[in-house]
């Protein structure tokens, strides 16, 4: 229809009408591009929000998992301290001094009389994170990392999952070390999670300096484990807060 009017105006040499028709055509093209661009932008924003919401869900699960890991590590420390106290040994250090840092021992749980028959379960249980990164993997594998407009959040997300991968690698060492200690326990007639009277366990263990050294090392690794996981928990909490604020800012 526009083309017919334009042709007729040219034949009639109605240049004003020709100009009007050209303006209408150009405006239509411009508006079409703008609508297409707006629709594409909206699709990108929806994709970005979906990825970030998935990462936020994963972070919440991670934070809950970290609480269990920290609890397990602290029970390992408390269990070893209780054994050393019952064996009449000197108190163990209140912190772990390494070549590059000093790690404090967080407040420890109390192992009551009713739970001491399971002292080996407290000492030898090493909980580890299996990793929960489906949201991040979806973002990276889809190539949509560039859709995250806040570059600081994008960098922090990548840094968090790099640190989380390092945690997973480190935790494997804790279990390997625990398995070595289990072999020493077999020589004393103790299974890894044996349930025996506390006094009997202490008596058997205290006669083996090798096993007592294993317990000290278990305690040291538990201090490392607790501190590393606490750092990851705080990192996850901080990142989750930033993401929630970012998503909230985009809400209508």
CORGIGI-V876913 format. One record per residue. N is the residue number from 1. RES is the residue in one letter. BURIAL is 1 if it has 9 or more other ideal C-beta (glycine too) atoms within 8 Angstrom, else 0. Layout:
n:N res:RES burial:BURIAL
n:N res:RES burial:BURIAL
This chain:
n:1 res:X burial:0
n:2 res:X burial:0
n:3 res:X burial:0
n:4 res:X burial:0
n:5 res:X burial:1
n:6 res:X burial:1
n:7 res:X burial:0
n:8 res:X burial:0
n:9 res:X burial:1
n:10 res:X burial:1
n:11 res:X burial:0
n:12 res:X burial:0
n:13 res:X burial:0
n:14 res:X burial:0
n:15 res:X burial:0
n:16 res:X burial:0
n:17 res:X burial:1
n:18 res:X burial:1
n:19 res:X burial:0
n:20 res:X burial:0
n:21 res:X burial:1
n:22 res:X burial:1
n:23 res:X burial:0
n:24 res:X burial:1
n:25 res:X burial:1
n:26 res:X burial:0
n:27 res:X burial:0
n:28 res:X burial:0
n:29 res:X burial:0
n:30 res:X burial:0
n:31 res:X burial:0
n:32 res:X burial:0
n:33 res:X burial:0
n:34 res:X burial:0
n:35 res:X burial:0
n:36 res:X burial:0
n:37 res:X burial:0
n:38 res:X burial:0
n:39 res:X burial:0
n:40 res:X burial:0
n:41 res:X burial:0
n:42 res:X burial:0
n:43 res:X burial:0
n:44 res:X burial:1
n:45 res:X burial:1
n:46 res:X burial:0
n:47 res:X burial:1
n:48 res:X burial:1
n:49 res:X burial:1
n:50 res:X burial:0
n:51 res:X burial:1
n:52 res:X burial:1
n:53 res:X burial:1
n:54 res:X burial:1
n:55 res:X burial:1
n:56 res:X burial:1
n:57 res:X burial:1
n:58 res:X burial:1
n:59 res:X burial:1
n:60 res:X burial:1
n:61 res:X burial:1
n:62 res:X burial:1
n:63 res:X burial:1
n:64 res:X burial:0
n:65 res:X burial:1
n:66 res:X burial:1
n:67 res:X burial:1
n:68 res:X burial:1
n:69 res:X burial:1
n:70 res:X burial:1
n:71 res:X burial:1
n:72 res:X burial:1
n:73 res:X burial:1
n:74 res:X burial:1
n:75 res:X burial:1
n:76 res:X burial:1
n:77 res:X burial:1
n:78 res:X burial:1
n:79 res:X burial:1
n:80 res:X burial:1
n:81 res:X burial:1
n:82 res:X burial:1
n:83 res:X burial:1
n:84 res:X burial:1
n:85 res:X burial:1
n:86 res:X burial:1
n:87 res:X burial:1
n:88 res:X burial:0
n:89 res:X burial:0
n:90 res:X burial:0
n:91 res:X burial:0
n:92 res:X burial:1
n:93 res:X burial:0
n:94 res:X burial:0
n:95 res:X burial:1
n:96 res:X burial:1
n:97 res:X burial:0
n:98 res:X burial:0
n:99 res:X burial:0
n:100 res:X burial:0
n:101 res:X burial:0
n:102 res:X burial:0
n:103 res:X burial:1
n:104 res:X burial:0
n:105 res:X burial:1
n:106 res:X burial:0
n:107 res:X burial:0
n:108 res:X burial:1
n:109 res:X burial:0
n:110 res:X burial:0
n:111 res:X burial:1
n:112 res:X burial:0
n:113 res:X burial:0
n:114 res:X burial:0
n:115 res:X burial:1
n:116 res:X burial:1
n:117 res:X burial:0
n:118 res:X burial:1
n:119 res:X burial:1
n:120 res:X burial:1
n:121 res:X burial:1
n:122 res:X burial:1
n:123 res:X burial:1
n:124 res:X burial:1
n:125 res:X burial:1
n:126 res:X burial:1
n:127 res:X burial:0
n:128 res:X burial:1
n:129 res:X burial:1
n:130 res:X burial:0
n:131 res:X burial:0
n:132 res:X burial:1
n:133 res:X burial:1
n:134 res:X burial:0
n:135 res:X burial:1
n:136 res:X burial:1
n:137 res:X burial:0
n:138 res:X burial:1
n:139 res:X burial:1
n:140 res:X burial:0
n:141 res:X burial:0
n:142 res:X burial:0
n:143 res:X burial:0
n:144 res:X burial:1
n:145 res:X burial:1
n:146 res:X burial:0
n:147 res:X burial:1
n:148 res:X burial:1
n:149 res:X burial:0
n:150 res:X burial:0
n:151 res:X burial:0
n:152 res:X burial:0
n:153 res:X burial:1
n:154 res:X burial:1
n:155 res:X burial:0
n:156 res:X burial:1
n:157 res:X burial:1
n:158 res:X burial:1
n:159 res:X burial:0
n:160 res:X burial:1
n:161 res:X burial:1
n:162 res:X burial:0
n:163 res:X burial:1
n:164 res:X burial:1
n:165 res:X burial:1
n:166 res:X burial:0
n:167 res:X burial:1
n:168 res:X burial:1
n:169 res:X burial:0
n:170 res:X burial:1
n:171 res:X burial:1
n:172 res:X burial:1
n:173 res:X burial:1
n:174 res:X burial:1
n:175 res:X burial:1
n:176 res:X burial:0
n:177 res:X burial:1
n:178 res:X burial:1
n:179 res:X burial:0
n:180 res:X burial:1
n:181 res:X burial:1
n:182 res:X burial:1
n:183 res:X burial:0
n:184 res:X burial:1
n:185 res:X burial:1
n:186 res:X burial:1
n:187 res:X burial:0
n:188 res:X burial:1
n:189 res:X burial:0
n:190 res:X burial:1
n:191 res:X burial:0
n:192 res:X burial:1
n:193 res:X burial:1
n:194 res:X burial:1
n:195 res:X burial:0
n:196 res:X burial:1
n:197 res:X burial:0
n:198 res:X burial:1
n:199 res:X burial:0
n:200 res:X burial:0
n:201 res:X burial:1
n:202 res:X burial:1
n:203 res:X burial:0
n:204 res:X burial:1
n:205 res:X burial:1
n:206 res:X burial:1
n:207 res:X burial:0
n:208 res:X burial:1
n:209 res:X burial:0
n:210 res:X burial:0
n:211 res:X burial:1
n:212 res:X burial:1
n:213 res:X burial:0
n:214 res:X burial:1
n:215 res:X burial:1
n:216 res:X burial:1
n:217 res:X burial:1
n:218 res:X burial:1
n:219 res:X burial:1
n:220 res:X burial:1
n:221 res:X burial:1
n:222 res:X burial:1
n:223 res:X burial:1
n:224 res:X burial:1
n:225 res:X burial:1
n:226 res:X burial:1
n:227 res:X burial:1
n:228 res:X burial:1
n:229 res:X burial:1
n:230 res:X burial:1
n:231 res:X burial:1
n:232 res:X burial:1
n:233 res:X burial:1
n:234 res:X burial:0
n:235 res:X burial:1
n:236 res:X burial:1
n:237 res:X burial:1
n:238 res:X burial:0
n:239 res:X burial:1
n:240 res:X burial:1
n:241 res:X burial:0
n:242 res:X burial:1
n:243 res:X burial:1
n:244 res:X burial:1
n:245 res:X burial:0
n:246 res:X burial:1
n:247 res:X burial:1
n:248 res:X burial:0
n:249 res:X burial:0
n:250 res:X burial:0
n:251 res:X burial:0
n:252 res:X burial:0
